[in-house]
Amino acid sequence: RKEKKKKVDIAKVFINISIGLCIFSLIWFFYAIYMRSYLARRIITPHPSPKVLDANSTGPAVSPHLFWGSYRPQVYFGMKTRSPKSVVTGLMWMRQFGGMDVNLRHTCEQGDRLLSYGWLMHDGVNFGIQEVRDTDFTLTTEFVKRQGGEQGGDWTWRITAKQQSPAPQAPVISLMFYVAADSQGSLQAHIEERNRLGSVTGSSEELGQFKITFRKPSAGESSIAKYASYNHLKTVSPGLEKLTDIVKNSLSGRFVYNPPFGEKRYYIAVDTYKPPPPQQQQRGESRKESDFVVHQVTIQTPFQIEVLFESASFRDRPNQLAAEVLTDELEKRKYAFDAKFEETFGLHRKGYTPAQIKFSKAALSNMLGGMGYFYGQSAVQSKYNEYPLAYPEGPLFTAIPSRSFFPRGFLWDEGFHLLLINKWDPQITRESLAHWLDMINVEGWIPREQILDDEARSKVPVEFIVQRNENANPPTLFLALQKLVVDFAAKGVVADKDSKAYLKRLFPRLQTWFEWYNTTQAGPVPNSYRWRGRDKDTNLFLNPKTLTSGLDDYPRASHPSQDERHVDLHCWMALASGIMADVAKLLGEPHREYEKTHQILSDNSVLEELHWSEQLKTFADYGNHTQSVALQREKVYVPPGQPRHQFLNARLVRSVRKAPKLQYVNSLGYVSLFPFLLQILRPDSPKLEHILKDVRDDQKLWTQYGLRSLSKSDPLFMKWNTEHDAPYWRGPIWININYLAVRALHYYANTEGPYKEKSASLYQELRTNIIENVYRQYMETGYIWEQYNDSSGRGQGSHPFTGWSALCVLMMAEQY
């Protein structure tokens, strides 16, 4: 009986264990599903702290002076409000009598090959003056705002066209003024004198009732009426990115231009009330269609046209903002701009010529005129998501790098942008900084490239649209924050309550942002850091790129691995931790941990242990590396008797001639300079002597136009990364890093140490070289450029690039 009982007990135990394991497995299974779902949702979970900006902070009730603006930097001329679904206005134009090959200008495109375009004056708030030089005529676009009422007030445009070429026949051009409601509001067209669109009235939730009046063209200052032909289009649009296509597909050549003196000629115009083609409707059928009205004026240069926007809530309007009233208001604004510019930057006092001052005003104005207001959702993905998700909807008020090529927000660019903007208007700086930090999620991640709506997505290659949450970008917003903290601390006990309240609202988000960098980008050994997101297909790249570092194809370790240590990221974290400690102290928050981190990361002995190569005599990345790499053609086997053209062309692939090993990366360039650029190096450090020597060596980094991004003697200097991937950060001169270099030299030149005099000499020489070349290229080409050739100084890359390249204004003013 005992044996039988024993057997029964063992069976029960076995059954109980099996049941327990099954229950545990089920619990673990459902827990794993829950955790995966939880982790997958974290990427789109907003940060729990209150947003820095209130929901209505950009509306007309809170911020009427900034409600309307030129917040559409991707078009040559247009305005919108700082609201999610704004009524937008804009300008298109084309030259007539060139056949049916329509050369319609609307969105800023490098392929348009305009001689130049950009803001000559723009104060960021009230007015702007832009000059656009087309093939044989110039358009000057001006706008002025006037406050009044409850919906952001009025504004007026003035477009002036003048012939530029010596041709006996003045060009005839068509201007197309349009109004589009972006799924909110309605528009009504009002026709006068048979076919002339005299005005558009409309209403929307935030604008209330409004009227846009198209005045007849005049001969300019004389106000003599000019002959013009008129056309209009009233239709609907499925989205703002379709406006150009709708106009192009509505054009007809059946209209006759018949001036009182001159021959009759057929011209191209929008055909009245012609709906968009069926394929446009099919592509946009899932989206709400919105009213779209176009007013076309076809006229011979020279002429001048004014367009008035008037808010119905502005009931005590003294007079119309037009004609002489507009001229007087423009003159007042220009005088105020000139006075503020000199007061802020003091370039006249420094002895700059009128032409140089005009250039610097244009650089600042293009930065301010390049501010955009965007609203929408990013497409994001984490390792827990099989497919991209939609990030929470939100607004972004930000400067942009380039109107033609990068008309959207970039995280690492914006910190540089705000250094210049802050000198001009600290309030705009605070708003932009707050908008960026309000984009943060619960993890502490901010998508590095903000592509928020269909209009923005239409300008981005598809492979760059999805943002991945393991990827960082240099936290340059700390550069702007540093200036705010310095200004705040300088006020001492009289620091205003608003500034302190602002920093208090920023602080929880800054904490999470800093912690995200400190954990997700941590390196393989204590106090080291590693950029995630390097290119994985190492077979196709001479050196796999690190887009997340902001320096794209700058040479890193040849074989990406988890053993890498990146010196530039170490320095960014040293800077960020110091600023976090300063902010915490100002607010009375715990600051010891930030201070401790800053002390360790800026300890020169720690920095040297991790990144100083005694053999190379420079600071360097560390990783699995070999310099014995090259691109060569794949061998393609062609069977005997088979025609070769039937087989794919051989690709260029990487050949590794010597196996990689863990070592310092033998590249001298911008990355090597970061301990100096961010002023982590002590003024008495012997390593500073080596850096200054490399900086001044014209076989390495020095040129008469600025510092090149990679040493001229480096094995990868100006080498293509693939057969289609030209060198980008492998030699050309970039103004943002040169600004940091000039700023660093200014610091070391004004700090006691053995290299003070050497730094002062280099400071004057480098600063002069950069300013003179950027100015010279602007005068020769009409543009400020993305980068500059290290051999000729010639501007290259995207243009106009009045993002961080506009920092030459601060160099001219010597304000760092």
Secondary structure, DSSP 8 states (H G I E B T S, - for coil): -HHHHHHHHHHHHHHHHHHHHHHHHHHHHHHHHHHHHHHHHHTT-B-SS--SS-TTTTSTTT-GGGTEE---TTBSSEEEESSTT-EEEEEEEEESSS-S----B-B--GGG--SEEEEEEE-SSSEEEEEEE-SSEEEEEEEEEE--TTTT-EEEEEEEEEE-S--SS--EEEEEEEEEE-SSSEEEEEEETTTEEEEEEEEETTTEEEEEEE---B-STT--B---EEEEEEEEES-GGGHHHHHHTTEEEEEEE--SSS--EEEEEE-TT----HHHHHHTTTS--EEEEEEEEEEESSEEEEEEEEETT-TT--S-S-HHHHHHHHHHHHHHHHHHHHHHH-TTTTT--HHHHHHHHHHHHHHHHT-EEEEE--EEE-TT-SS-EE---EEEEE--SBTTTB-SEEHHHHHHHHHHHHHH-HHHHHHHHHHHHTT-BTTS---SEE--SHHHHTTS-GGGTSEETT-----THHHHHHHHHHHHHHHGGG--HHHHHHHHHHHHHHHHHHHHHHHHTB-SSTT-B------S-TTT-SS---GGGT-TTS---SS--TT-B-HHHHHHHHHHHHHHHHHHHHHT---HHHHHHHHHHT-HHHHHHHHEETTTTEE--EEEE-S-EEEEE------TTS-GGGS----EEEEESS--EEEE----BTGGGHHHHTT-S-TT-HHHHHHHHHHH-TTTTEETTEEBSB-TTSTTTT--SBTTB--SSSS-B-HHHHHHHHHHHHHHHTS-STTHHHHHHHHHHHHHHHHHHHHHHHHHHS---SEE-TTT--EESSSS--SGGGGHHHHHHT--
